[in-house]
Amino acid sequence: MANPRTKDDGAPPVHIAIIMDGNGRWAAAKGLPRAAGHRQGAEAVRATVKECISLGIRYLTLFAFSSENWKRPATEVDTLMSLLRLYIRQEIKELNRSGVRVRFIGAREALADDIIRLVEHAESTTRQNDRLTLTIALNYGSRAEIVRGVQDLAAKVKAGDLEPAAIDETMLASHLASADLPDPDLIIRTSGEQRLSNFLLWQSAYSELLFLDTFWPDFDQAALGDAVRIFAGRERRFGARG
């Protein structure tokens, strides 16, 4: 667990996680098809990655597609997957040049084979970069992630390799998809909704939460800068007294 930080220490968050919400409503407000909102949302991703590098943020995690999003109309799912393909193909060289490590969390076995290949290529190409770790949560659900971690531990207990009493929070955390990431300091959700929607439930125990009315396609460098300033003004005590 990180040490408590005071509200005036001026340090930016090490890890920002974002629930990118509101693409469809942004498009509807402008009389455009939902696909236009998703395309503009990709531009917001570009701007956010660039500003994170500028601000010295070390980790950025984006909720791109949840395990529940398969319930959306097939045409919209196809659009999202096509945009994902396009984003990875177009951006991987620039991300690599910028020192960004790209990684994915989520149940990738449900994805199309060509997307899995693109995901694996992006991860292997950028593996050595350390300026910013960009984690994309794709077909991700936090409850399923925790269940998989528990199943791994249960298998070790059954095999006689682990005593149940030895299982603690640190051990369970090490069996999650995010094991090599610090817990997010700040979680941002755009579009006015105020819930986590099955995103990083374990990891967000002491995260600062920020809910913005801004739709994701309108989220830009200035919006991220404002969010970081709001974070700097909060006092994090991690259960201790101020």
DRENZALO-983338 format. One record per residue (C-alpha): residue number from 1; residue in three letters; z, x, y. Coordinates in Angstrom, 1 decimal. Layout:
# DRENZALO-983338
<r><pos>NUM</pos><code>ala</code><up>Z</up><east>X</east><north>Y</north></r>
...
# end
This chain:
# DRENZALO-983338
<r><pos>1</pos><code>met</code><up>0.0</up><east>0.0</east><north>0.0</north></r>
<r><pos>2</pos><code>ala</code><up>-0.9</up><east>1.3</east><north>3.5</north></r>
<r><pos>3</pos><code>asn</code><up>1.9</up><east>2.1</east><north>5.9</north></r>
<r><pos>4</pos><code>pro</code><up>2.6</up><east>-0.5</east><north>8.5</north></r>
<r><pos>5</pos><code>arg</code><up>0.7</up><east>0.1</east><north>11.8</north></r>
<r><pos>6</pos><code>thr</code><up>1.8</up><east>-1.0</east><north>15.2</north></r>
<r><pos>7</pos><code>lys</code><up>-0.4</up><east>-3.1</east><north>17.4</north></r>
<r><pos>8</pos><code>asp</code><up>-0.9</up><east>-0.3</east><north>19.9</north></r>
<r><pos>9</pos><code>asp</code><up>-1.8</up><east>2.6</east><north>17.7</north></r>
<r><pos>10</pos><code>gly</code><up>-5.5</up><east>2.1</east><north>18.5</north></r>
<r><pos>11</pos><code>ala</code><up>-6.8</up><east>2.9</east><north>15.1</north></r>
<r><pos>12</pos><code>pro</code><up>-9.8</up><east>0.9</east><north>13.9</north></r>
<r><pos>13</pos><code>pro</code><up>-9.7</up><east>-0.9</east><north>10.6</north></r>
<r><pos>14</pos><code>val</code><up>-10.6</up><east>1.3</east><north>7.7</north></r>
<r><pos>15</pos><code>his</code><up>-12.1</up><east>-1.5</east><north>5.7</north></r>
<r><pos>16</pos><code>ile</code><up>-13.7</up><east>-4.7</east><north>7.1</north></r>
<r><pos>17</pos><code>ala</code><up>-14.9</up><east>-7.5</east><north>4.8</north></r>
<r><pos>18</pos><code>ile</code><up>-17.0</up><east>-10.4</east><north>6.1</north></r>
<r><pos>19</pos><code>ile</code><up>-17.8</up><east>-13.8</east><north>4.7</north></r>
<r><pos>20</pos><code>met</code><up>-21.3</up><east>-14.3</east><north>6.3</north></r>
<r><pos>21</pos><code>asp</code><up>-21.4</up><east>-18.0</east><north>6.8</north></r>
<r><pos>22</pos><code>gly</code><up>-23.5</up><east>-20.4</east><north>8.9</north></r>
<r><pos>23</pos><code>asn</code><up>-27.1</up><east>-19.4</east><north>8.3</north></r>
<r><pos>24</pos><code>gly</code><up>-28.2</up><east>-22.9</east><north>7.5</north></r>
<r><pos>25</pos><code>arg</code><up>-26.3</up><east>-24.5</east><north>10.4</north></r>
<r><pos>26</pos><code>trp</code><up>-27.8</up><east>-21.9</east><north>12.8</north></r>
<r><pos>27</pos><code>ala</code><up>-31.3</up><east>-22.9</east><north>11.6</north></r>
<r><pos>28</pos><code>ala</code><up>-30.6</up><east>-26.6</east><north>11.7</north></r>
<r><pos>29</pos><code>ala</code><up>-29.3</up><east>-26.3</east><north>15.3</north></r>
<r><pos>30</pos><code>lys</code><up>-32.6</up><east>-24.7</east><north>16.3</north></r>
<r><pos>31</pos><code>gly</code><up>-34.8</up><east>-27.2</east><north>14.3</north></r>
<r><pos>32</pos><code>leu</code><up>-35.8</up><east>-24.4</east><north>11.9</north></r>
<r><pos>33</pos><code>pro</code><up>-35.9</up><east>-24.3</east><north>8.1</north></r>
<r><pos>34</pos><code>arg</code><up>-32.8</up><east>-22.8</east><north>6.4</north></r>
<r><pos>35</pos><code>ala</code><up>-34.9</up><east>-19.8</east><north>5.3</north></r>
<r><pos>36</pos><code>ala</code><up>-35.2</up><east>-18.8</east><north>8.9</north></r>
<r><pos>37</pos><code>gly</code><up>-31.4</up><east>-18.7</east><north>9.2</north></r>
<r><pos>38</pos><code>his</code><up>-31.2</up><east>-16.5</east><north>6.1</north></r>
<r><pos>39</pos><code>arg</code><up>-33.8</up><east>-14.1</east><north>7.6</north></r>
<r><pos>40</pos><code>gln</code><up>-32.0</up><east>-13.9</east><north>10.9</north></r>
<r><pos>41</pos><code>gly</code><up>-28.8</up><east>-13.3</east><north>8.9</north></r>
<r><pos>42</pos><code>ala</code><up>-30.4</up><east>-10.2</east><north>7.4</north></r>
<r><pos>43</pos><code>glu</code><up>-30.9</up><east>-9.0</east><north>11.0</north></r>
<r><pos>44</pos><code>ala</code><up>-27.2</up><east>-9.5</east><north>11.6</north></r>
<r><pos>45</pos><code>val</code><up>-26.4</up><east>-7.4</east><north>8.5</north></r>
<r><pos>46</pos><code>arg</code><up>-28.5</up><east>-4.6</east><north>10.0</north></r>
<r><pos>47</pos><code>ala</code><up>-26.7</up><east>-4.7</east><north>13.3</north></r>
<r><pos>48</pos><code>thr</code><up>-23.3</up><east>-4.9</east><north>11.7</north></r>
<r><pos>49</pos><code>val</code><up>-23.9</up><east>-1.8</east><north>9.5</north></r>
<r><pos>50</pos><code>lys</code><up>-25.1</up><east>0.1</east><north>12.5</north></r>
<r><pos>51</pos><code>glu</code><up>-22.1</up><east>-0.8</east><north>14.6</north></r>
<r><pos>52</pos><code>cys</code><up>-19.7</up><east>0.0</east><north>11.8</north></r>
<r><pos>53</pos><code>ile</code><up>-21.1</up><east>3.5</east><north>11.7</north></r>
<r><pos>54</pos><code>ser</code><up>-20.8</up><east>3.8</east><north>15.5</north></r>
<r><pos>55</pos><code>leu</code><up>-17.1</up><east>2.6</east><north>15.4</north></r>
<r><pos>56</pos><code>gly</code><up>-16.1</up><east>4.9</east><north>12.5</north></r>
<r><pos>57</pos><code>ile</code><up>-15.4</up><east>2.1</east><north>10.1</north></r>
<r><pos>58</pos><code>arg</code><up>-15.4</up><east>3.7</east><north>6.6</north></r>
<r><pos>59</pos><code>tyr</code><up>-15.8</up><east>0.6</east><north>4.4</north></r>
<r><pos>60</pos><code>leu</code><up>-17.8</up><east>-2.7</east><north>4.9</north></r>
<r><pos>61</pos><code>thr</code><up>-17.9</up><east>-5.4</east><north>2.3</north></r>
<r><pos>62</pos><code>leu</code><up>-20.2</up><east>-8.3</east><north>2.7</north></r>
<r><pos>63</pos><code>phe</code><up>-20.1</up><east>-11.6</east><north>0.7</north></r>
<r><pos>64</pos><code>ala</code><up>-23.8</up><east>-12.1</east><north>0.1</north></r>
<r><pos>65</pos><code>phe</code><up>-23.9</up><east>-14.6</east><north>-2.8</north></r>
<r><pos>66</pos><code>ser</code><up>-21.0</up><east>-16.2</east><north>-4.6</north></r>
<r><pos>67</pos><code>ser</code><up>-20.8</up><east>-17.3</east><north>-8.2</north></r>
<r><pos>68</pos><code>glu</code><up>-20.7</up><east>-20.9</east><north>-6.9</north></r>
<r><pos>69</pos><code>asn</code><up>-23.9</up><east>-20.5</east><north>-4.8</north></r>
<r><pos>70</pos><code>trp</code><up>-26.0</up><east>-21.2</east><north>-7.9</north></r>
<r><pos>71</pos><code>lys</code><up>-25.2</up><east>-24.8</east><north>-7.3</north></r>
<r><pos>72</pos><code>arg</code><up>-27.4</up><east>-24.8</east><north>-4.2</north></r>
<r><pos>73</pos><code>pro</code><up>-31.0</up><east>-26.1</east><north>-4.4</north></r>
<r><pos>74</pos><code>ala</code><up>-33.2</up><east>-23.8</east><north>-6.5</north></r>
<r><pos>75</pos><code>thr</code><up>-35.6</up><east>-23.3</east><north>-3.5</north></r>
<r><pos>76</pos><code>glu</code><up>-32.8</up><east>-22.0</east><north>-1.4</north></r>
<r><pos>77</pos><code>val</code><up>-31.5</up><east>-19.7</east><north>-4.2</north></r>
<r><pos>78</pos><code>asp</code><up>-35.0</up><east>-18.3</east><north>-4.6</north></r>
<r><pos>79</pos><code>thr</code><up>-35.2</up><east>-17.7</east><north>-0.9</north></r>
<r><pos>80</pos><code>leu</code><up>-31.9</up><east>-15.8</east><north>-0.9</north></r>
<r><pos>81</pos><code>met</code><up>-32.9</up><east>-13.7</east><north>-3.9</north></r>
<r><pos>82</pos><code>ser</code><up>-36.3</up><east>-12.9</east><north>-2.3</north></r>
<r><pos>83</pos><code>leu</code><up>-34.6</up><east>-11.8</east><north>0.9</north></r>
<r><pos>84</pos><code>leu</code><up>-32.2</up><east>-9.7</east><north>-1.1</north></r>
<r><pos>85</pos><code>arg</code><up>-35.2</up><east>-7.9</east><north>-2.8</north></r>
<r><pos>86</pos><code>leu</code><up>-36.8</up><east>-7.4</east><north>0.6</north></r>
<r><pos>87</pos><code>tyr</code><up>-33.6</up><east>-6.1</east><north>2.2</north></r>
<r><pos>88</pos><code>ile</code><up>-32.9</up><east>-3.5</east><north>-0.5</north></r>
<r><pos>89</pos><code>arg</code><up>-36.5</up><east>-2.3</east><north>-0.6</north></r>
<r><pos>90</pos><code>gln</code><up>-36.8</up><east>-2.1</east><north>3.2</north></r>
<r><pos>91</pos><code>glu</code><up>-33.4</up><east>-0.7</east><north>4.1</north></r>
<r><pos>92</pos><code>ile</code><up>-32.5</up><east>1.7</east><north>1.3</north></r>
<r><pos>93</pos><code>lys</code><up>-34.2</up><east>4.7</east><north>2.9</north></r>
<r><pos>94</pos><code>glu</code><up>-32.7</up><east>4.1</east><north>6.3</north></r>
<r><pos>95</pos><code>leu</code><up>-29.2</up><east>3.5</east><north>4.8</north></r>
<r><pos>96</pos><code>asn</code><up>-29.5</up><east>6.7</east><north>2.8</north></r>
<r><pos>97</pos><code>arg</code><up>-30.6</up><east>8.7</east><north>5.9</north></r>
<r><pos>98</pos><code>ser</code><up>-27.6</up><east>7.2</east><north>7.8</north></r>
<r><pos>99</pos><code>gly</code><up>-25.2</up><east>8.4</east><north>5.1</north></r>
<r><pos>100</pos><code>val</code><up>-24.4</up><east>4.9</east><north>3.8</north></r>
<r><pos>101</pos><code>arg</code><up>-23.3</up><east>4.6</east><north>0.2</north></r>
<r><pos>102</pos><code>val</code><up>-24.4</up><east>1.2</east><north>-1.2</north></r>
<r><pos>103</pos><code>arg</code><up>-22.6</up><east>-0.5</east><north>-4.1</north></r>
<r><pos>104</pos><code>phe</code><up>-22.5</up><east>-4.0</east><north>-5.5</north></r>
<r><pos>105</pos><code>ile</code><up>-19.7</up><east>-6.0</east><north>-7.1</north></r>
<r><pos>106</pos><code>gly</code><up>-20.1</up><east>-9.2</east><north>-9.1</north></r>
<r><pos>107</pos><code>ala</code><up>-21.6</up><east>-10.3</east><north>-12.4</north></r>
<r><pos>108</pos><code>arg</code><up>-25.0</up><east>-8.7</east><north>-12.1</north></r>
<r><pos>109</pos><code>glu</code><up>-25.9</up><east>-9.7</east><north>-15.7</north></r>
<r><pos>110</pos><code>ala</code><up>-26.9</up><east>-13.1</east><north>-14.4</north></r>
<r><pos>111</pos><code>leu</code><up>-29.4</up><east>-11.7</east><north>-11.9</north></r>
<r><pos>112</pos><code>ala</code><up>-33.1</up><east>-11.3</east><north>-12.5</north></r>
<r><pos>113</pos><code>asp</code><up>-34.1</up><east>-8.0</east><north>-14.2</north></r>
<r><pos>114</pos><code>asp</code><up>-36.0</up><east>-6.7</east><north>-11.2</north></r>
<r><pos>115</pos><code>ile</code><up>-33.0</up><east>-7.3</east><north>-8.9</north></r>
<r><pos>116</pos><code>ile</code><up>-30.7</up><east>-5.5</east><north>-11.3</north></r>
<r><pos>117</pos><code>arg</code><up>-33.1</up><east>-2.5</east><north>-11.2</north></r>
<r><pos>118</pos><code>leu</code><up>-33.1</up><east>-2.6</east><north>-7.4</north></r>
<r><pos>119</pos><code>val</code><up>-29.3</up><east>-2.7</east><north>-7.4</north></r>
<r><pos>120</pos><code>glu</code><up>-29.0</up><east>0.2</east><north>-9.7</north></r>
<r><pos>121</pos><code>his</code><up>-31.6</up><east>2.2</east><north>-7.8</north></r>
<r><pos>122</pos><code>ala</code><up>-29.8</up><east>1.6</east><north>-4.5</north></r>
<r><pos>123</pos><code>glu</code><up>-26.5</up><east>2.7</east><north>-6.0</north></r>
<r><pos>124</pos><code>ser</code><up>-27.8</up><east>5.8</east><north>-7.6</north></r>
<r><pos>125</pos><code>thr</code><up>-29.9</up><east>6.8</east><north>-4.5</north></r>
<r><pos>126</pos><code>thr</code><up>-26.9</up><east>6.6</east><north>-2.1</north></r>
<r><pos>127</pos><code>arg</code><up>-24.1</up><east>7.6</east><north>-4.5</north></r>
<r><pos>128</pos><code>gln</code><up>-23.3</up><east>10.9</east><north>-2.7</north></r>
<r><pos>129</pos><code>asn</code><up>-23.1</up><east>9.4</east><north>0.8</north></r>
<r><pos>130</pos><code>asp</code><up>-19.7</up><east>9.1</east><north>2.5</north></r>
<r><pos>131</pos><code>arg</code><up>-20.2</up><east>8.0</east><north>6.1</north></r>
<r><pos>132</pos><code>leu</code><up>-19.9</up><east>4.3</east><north>5.3</north></r>
<r><pos>133</pos><code>thr</code><up>-19.5</up><east>2.5</east><north>2.0</north></r>
<r><pos>134</pos><code>leu</code><up>-21.4</up><east>-0.7</east><north>2.1</north></r>
<r><pos>135</pos><code>thr</code><up>-20.3</up><east>-3.0</east><north>-0.7</north></r>
<r><pos>136</pos><code>ile</code><up>-22.4</up><east>-6.2</east><north>-1.3</north></r>
<r><pos>137</pos><code>ala</code><up>-20.6</up><east>-8.9</east><north>-3.3</north></r>
<r><pos>138</pos><code>leu</code><up>-23.4</up><east>-10.5</east><north>-5.3</north></r>
<r><pos>139</pos><code>asn</code><up>-22.9</up><east>-13.3</east><north>-7.8</north></r>
<r><pos>140</pos><code>tyr</code><up>-19.2</up><east>-12.6</east><north>-7.1</north></r>
<r><pos>141</pos><code>gly</code><up>-16.1</up><east>-14.7</east><north>-7.6</north></r>
<r><pos>142</pos><code>ser</code><up>-12.6</up><east>-13.3</east><north>-7.1</north></r>
<r><pos>143</pos><code>arg</code><up>-11.0</up><east>-15.4</east><north>-9.8</north></r>
<r><pos>144</pos><code>ala</code><up>-13.5</up><east>-14.3</east><north>-12.4</north></r>
<r><pos>145</pos><code>glu</code><up>-13.0</up><east>-10.7</east><north>-11.3</north></r>
<r><pos>146</pos><code>ile</code><up>-9.3</up><east>-11.0</east><north>-11.9</north></r>
<r><pos>147</pos><code>val</code><up>-9.8</up><east>-12.7</east><north>-15.3</north></r>
<r><pos>148</pos><code>arg</code><up>-12.1</up><east>-9.8</east><north>-16.4</north></r>
<r><pos>149</pos><code>gly</code><up>-9.4</up><east>-7.3</east><north>-15.3</north></r>
<r><pos>150</pos><code>val</code><up>-6.8</up><east>-9.2</east><north>-17.3</north></r>
<r><pos>151</pos><code>gln</code><up>-9.1</up><east>-9.4</east><north>-20.3</north></r>
<r><pos>152</pos><code>asp</code><up>-9.6</up><east>-5.6</east><north>-20.2</north></r>
<r><pos>153</pos><code>leu</code><up>-5.9</up><east>-5.0</east><north>-20.2</north></r>
<r><pos>154</pos><code>ala</code><up>-5.3</up><east>-7.6</east><north>-23.0</north></r>
<r><pos>155</pos><code>ala</code><up>-7.9</up><east>-5.8</east><north>-25.1</north></r>
<r><pos>156</pos><code>lys</code><up>-6.0</up><east>-2.5</east><north>-24.7</north></r>
<r><pos>157</pos><code>val</code><up>-2.7</up><east>-4.2</east><north>-25.6</north></r>
<r><pos>158</pos><code>lys</code><up>-4.3</up><east>-5.7</east><north>-28.7</north></r>
<r><pos>159</pos><code>ala</code><up>-5.7</up><east>-2.3</east><north>-29.7</north></r>
<r><pos>160</pos><code>gly</code><up>-2.2</up><east>-0.9</east><north>-29.4</north></r>
<r><pos>161</pos><code>asp</code><up>-3.2</up><east>1.4</east><north>-26.6</north></r>
<r><pos>162</pos><code>leu</code><up>-1.1</up><east>-0.2</east><north>-23.9</north></r>
<r><pos>163</pos><code>glu</code><up>2.4</up><east>-1.7</east><north>-23.8</north></r>
<r><pos>164</pos><code>pro</code><up>2.6</up><east>-5.1</east><north>-22.0</north></r>
<r><pos>165</pos><code>ala</code><up>5.6</up><east>-3.9</east><north>-20.0</north></r>
<r><pos>166</pos><code>ala</code><up>3.5</up><east>-1.0</east><north>-18.6</north></r>
<r><pos>167</pos><code>ile</code><up>1.2</up><east>-3.4</east><north>-16.8</north></r>
<r><pos>168</pos><code>asp</code><up>1.9</up><east>-3.6</east><north>-13.1</north></r>
<r><pos>169</pos><code>glu</code><up>0.1</up><east>-4.4</east><north>-9.9</north></r>
<r><pos>170</pos><code>thr</code><up>-1.5</up><east>-0.9</east><north>-9.6</north></r>
<r><pos>171</pos><code>met</code><up>-2.8</up><east>-1.0</east><north>-13.1</north></r>
<r><pos>172</pos><code>leu</code><up>-4.3</up><east>-4.5</east><north>-12.7</north></r>
<r><pos>173</pos><code>ala</code><up>-5.9</up><east>-3.4</east><north>-9.4</north></r>
<r><pos>174</pos><code>ser</code><up>-7.5</up><east>-0.4</east><north>-11.2</north></r>
<r><pos>175</pos><code>his</code><up>-9.3</up><east>-2.8</east><north>-13.5</north></r>
<r><pos>176</pos><code>leu</code><up>-10.9</up><east>-4.8</east><north>-10.7</north></r>
<r><pos>177</pos><code>ala</code><up>-14.5</up><east>-4.3</east><north>-9.5</north></r>
<r><pos>178</pos><code>ser</code><up>-13.1</up><east>-3.0</east><north>-6.2</north></r>
<r><pos>179</pos><code>ala</code><up>-10.9</up><east>-0.4</east><north>-7.8</north></r>
<r><pos>180</pos><code>asp</code><up>-12.3</up><east>2.5</east><north>-5.8</north></r>
<r><pos>181</pos><code>leu</code><up>-12.0</up><east>0.6</east><north>-2.5</north></r>
<r><pos>182</pos><code>pro</code><up>-9.0</up><east>0.3</east><north>-0.2</north></r>
<r><pos>183</pos><code>asp</code><up>-7.8</up><east>-3.2</east><north>0.4</north></r>
<r><pos>184</pos><code>pro</code><up>-9.6</up><east>-4.8</east><north>3.4</north></r>
<r><pos>185</pos><code>asp</code><up>-7.6</up><east>-4.4</east><north>6.7</north></r>
<r><pos>186</pos><code>leu</code><up>-9.6</up><east>-7.2</east><north>8.3</north></r>
<r><pos>187</pos><code>ile</code><up>-11.5</up><east>-10.2</east><north>6.8</north></r>
<r><pos>188</pos><code>ile</code><up>-13.9</up><east>-12.0</east><north>9.1</north></r>
<r><pos>189</pos><code>arg</code><up>-15.4</up><east>-15.4</east><north>8.4</north></r>
<r><pos>190</pos><code>thr</code><up>-18.1</up><east>-16.8</east><north>10.7</north></r>
<r><pos>191</pos><code>ser</code><up>-19.2</up><east>-20.4</east><north>11.4</north></r>
<r><pos>192</pos><code>gly</code><up>-15.8</up><east>-21.9</east><north>12.0</north></r>
<r><pos>193</pos><code>glu</code><up>-14.7</up><east>-22.4</east><north>8.4</north></r>
<r><pos>194</pos><code>gln</code><up>-11.2</up><east>-21.3</east><north>7.7</north></r>
<r><pos>195</pos><code>arg</code><up>-10.9</up><east>-20.4</east><north>4.0</north></r>
<r><pos>196</pos><code>leu</code><up>-11.6</up><east>-17.4</east><north>1.8</north></r>
<r><pos>197</pos><code>ser</code><up>-13.8</up><east>-19.3</east><north>-0.7</north></r>
<r><pos>198</pos><code>asn</code><up>-12.9</up><east>-17.2</east><north>-3.7</north></r>
<r><pos>199</pos><code>phe</code><up>-13.5</up><east>-13.8</east><north>-1.9</north></r>
<r><pos>200</pos><code>leu</code><up>-11.2</up><east>-10.8</east><north>-2.5</north></r>
<r><pos>201</pos><code>leu</code><up>-8.2</up><east>-13.0</east><north>-3.3</north></r>
<r><pos>202</pos><code>trp</code><up>-6.2</up><east>-10.1</east><north>-4.9</north></r>
<r><pos>203</pos><code>gln</code><up>-7.3</up><east>-7.6</east><north>-2.3</north></r>
<r><pos>204</pos><code>ser</code><up>-6.6</up><east>-9.7</east><north>0.8</north></r>
<r><pos>205</pos><code>ala</code><up>-2.8</up><east>-10.0</east><north>0.2</north></r>
<r><pos>206</pos><code>tyr</code><up>-2.0</up><east>-8.2</east><north>3.5</north></r>
<r><pos>207</pos><code>ser</code><up>-5.4</up><east>-8.5</east><north>5.2</north></r>
<r><pos>208</pos><code>glu</code><up>-5.6</up><east>-9.7</east><north>8.8</north></r>
<r><pos>209</pos><code>leu</code><up>-7.8</up><east>-12.8</east><north>8.9</north></r>
<r><pos>210</pos><code>leu</code><up>-10.2</up><east>-13.7</east><north>11.7</north></r>
<r><pos>211</pos><code>phe</code><up>-12.1</up><east>-17.0</east><north>11.8</north></r>
<r><pos>212</pos><code>leu</code><up>-14.9</up><east>-17.2</east><north>14.3</north></r>
<r><pos>213</pos><code>asp</code><up>-17.0</up><east>-20.2</east><north>15.5</north></r>
<r><pos>214</pos><code>thr</code><up>-20.0</up><east>-17.9</east><north>15.7</north></r>
<r><pos>215</pos><code>phe</code><up>-22.7</up><east>-18.5</east><north>13.1</north></r>
<r><pos>216</pos><code>trp</code><up>-23.6</up><east>-15.4</east><north>11.1</north></r>
<r><pos>217</pos><code>pro</code><up>-27.1</up><east>-15.0</east><north>12.6</north></r>
<r><pos>218</pos><code>asp</code><up>-25.5</up><east>-14.7</east><north>16.0</north></r>
<r><pos>219</pos><code>phe</code><up>-23.0</up><east>-12.1</east><north>14.9</north></r>
<r><pos>220</pos><code>asp</code><up>-23.9</up><east>-8.8</east><north>16.7</north></r>
<r><pos>221</pos><code>gln</code><up>-22.5</up><east>-5.4</east><north>17.8</north></r>
<r><pos>222</pos><code>ala</code><up>-20.5</up><east>-7.1</east><north>20.6</north></r>
<r><pos>223</pos><code>ala</code><up>-19.0</up><east>-9.6</east><north>18.2</north></r>
<r><pos>224</pos><code>leu</code><up>-17.9</up><east>-6.9</east><north>15.8</north></r>
<r><pos>225</pos><code>gly</code><up>-16.5</up><east>-4.9</east><north>18.7</north></r>
<r><pos>226</pos><code>asp</code><up>-14.5</up><east>-7.9</east><north>19.8</north></r>
<r><pos>227</pos><code>ala</code><up>-13.2</up><east>-8.4</east><north>16.3</north></r>
<r><pos>228</pos><code>val</code><up>-12.0</up><east>-4.8</east><north>16.1</north></r>
<r><pos>229</pos><code>arg</code><up>-10.2</up><east>-5.2</east><north>19.5</north></r>
<r><pos>230</pos><code>ile</code><up>-8.5</up><east>-8.3</east><north>18.2</north></r>
<r><pos>231</pos><code>phe</code><up>-7.4</up><east>-6.4</east><north>15.1</north></r>
<r><pos>232</pos><code>ala</code><up>-6.0</up><east>-3.6</east><north>17.2</north></r>
<r><pos>233</pos><code>gly</code><up>-3.8</up><east>-6.1</east><north>19.1</north></r>
<r><pos>234</pos><code>arg</code><up>-2.1</up><east>-7.3</east><north>15.9</north></r>
<r><pos>235</pos><code>glu</code><up>1.0</up><east>-5.9</east><north>14.4</north></r>
<r><pos>236</pos><code>arg</code><up>0.9</up><east>-5.4</east><north>10.7</north></r>
<r><pos>237</pos><code>arg</code><up>4.3</up><east>-5.2</east><north>9.0</north></r>
<r><pos>238</pos><code>phe</code><up>3.5</up><east>-5.6</east><north>5.3</north></r>
<r><pos>239</pos><code>gly</code><up>6.7</up><east>-7.6</east><north>4.8</north></r>
<r><pos>240</pos><code>ala</code><up>8.9</up><east>-5.3</east><north>6.8</north></r>
<r><pos>241</pos><code>arg</code><up>10.5</up><east>-6.1</east><north>10.2</north></r>
<r><pos>242</pos><code>gly</code><up>8.7</up><east>-5.2</east><north>13.4</north></r>
# end
